[in-house]
Amino acid sequence: MIELLEDMPEGTIGFRATGEVTADDYRQVLEPAVKKAVEAGEVRMLYVLDGDFKLSAGASLQDTRTGIVAYIHHSEWKKSAIVTDAEWLVKSMHAFGWMVPGELEVFPVAELDKAKEWLSAGSDS
């Protein structure tokens, strides 16, 4: 499941993924918020990934589609903060983070507030 985080700094969007993430989670929660941020001209996204997070087959396809949108709008994609304590996710972000447009930082869960500060630093909002 993906849930929209409400307590985010102005000019940023945030999500928490727990358990199984489905294609509907992408379509109903993540994509509308990202589209709104792209239309505003700047994407600064925080993603809290719990250790039990996994993508369903449909979500994997939807994730690829969302990645293509990010690539198409790469100039609007400013920063992404990944917040997790799952070592396999940290290693994945370090290995494949170069594919994410804009700046990418990975933070432990204990540094969630620091991740939000980093994300909003330099924002025009």
Secondary structure, 3 states (H helix, E strand, C coil): CEEECCCCCCCCEEEEECCEECHHHHHHHHHHHHHHHHHHCCEEEEEEECCCCEECHHHHHHHHHHHHHHHHCCCCEEEEEEECCCHHHHHHHHHHHHHCCCEEEEECHHHHHHHHHHHHCCCCC
